[in-house]
Amino acid sequence: MSVPSPSAAPIAAQVFDIRPFSGAVGAEIVGLDLARPVNDQDFARIHRAHLDHHVVVFRDQRI
């Protein structure tokens, strides 16, 4: 993994929702495009969703 240079443009935030499933486990992440770079704040939200719900689902992704 390379470290971005100081002149690198910041990665834009994406707008997405975390929708818990009705059962005890799992959530769906809607609106996130995994083909685009994910900034640190968005990654932290995804990671927190994984920790909170144990399973996260990303539907219809082209990665």
Residue, then its C-alpha position, 0 to 999 in steps of 0.5 A: m500500500s502506498v502513501p499518498s503524496p501531500s499534493a494528492a487530491p482528497i477523496a470525496a465523501q460518498v453519500f450512503d445509508i446503513r440499513p439494519f436488517s430486521g433480524a438480530v444480525g446484519a445490515e445493508i449498505v446502500g448508495l456506496d460505490l465500491a468501484r470508487p475510492v473510499n475516504d477515511q471517514d466513510f471507511a470508519r462508518i463501514h467498519r463501525a457497521h461491521l462491528d455493530h451488525h457483524v455482517v454487511v451486505f453490498r448489493d449490485q457492486r462492480i469491483 
